[in-house]
């Protein structure tokens, strides 16, 4: 095993002194990683003091402004050159990080009195999960997941990081979240270190938890932590804010987990992807339920990981998100999009629950997000998917032999009935 760099050793000591549970959760790579002192720190010093000539930055200048191509500048004429073409700080633009933290506190009242780190900007949410896998996951570590998941979790944590994934049924017999199964999965894992990943609103079903279910989830995690287990709880909030049912909890589970137990480290992964309707800009955020003493060395380690792969998220993407959030029409435009998606969700629920389809499928409960799922009572979901695509030009996702996911988010409200009528005909014919 390679020797630890002296900077990594110092960061490890700081983390151990500030928050022993974070130290216990770090992977071997997490213990090794650090942010080198060198080009970045010298450049930062020069940016502050080099008032005549600054020959440190890996950029090109012309007439003391950023060299660029006029053909690209024409598409974003109103923004300063630095905010388009410059390098963003490794952890993200400070003003955007501040703005996103304010957004989180506004949308999640339970966070107002808890420790909440300044969000770290990632190159999309997948990058955020990959950073967590590198920082906290060793081969053989146990990750608790439900049986219905976004498939990229397996690729990131199992295929790349070597985690041992243990699953539990997502739904109970009443088609609510399986809090008992979740509790049993935690209790059955005898490891001294556990990784837990929760996703509400849920992909692929669109399920959102109630306040009672949320408290049961927290109670199960606290019970396992009481037994001495160090637990990293990752909250995938990709679809935060897109709740369409008054019966469900309308803030992140993260707020209940922050500060719930000394052995629990919660981290919230969210982003502009869905919340700001900016999918391809690839701006995600990672926020920890930790105080400043723990975050300072942890940010250094995350800076090292980011520096070693993407080197930082896109400057222009961050600028566009920040400027949009500051714009006068921002809230009204978000509300308009929300209402559009809510109307599609309610229309989908109305159509799919019609009695004429009862013999063909069961509809998994869906209260939020982009998706709904059908559990087919006959036929094979992959065969149905292929026939829908080849014979009718309709794209869907087969999740298993019996489960078909439909993203109503990309269907006009007026087309939803037609889509499910065709799905029904295909199933009925098989």
Order of alpha helices (4+ residues) and beta strands (2+ residues): alpha-alpha-alpha-alpha-beta-beta-alpha-alpha-alpha-beta-alpha-beta-beta-alpha-beta-alpha-beta-alpha-beta-alpha-beta-alpha-alpha-alpha-beta-beta-alpha-beta-beta-alpha
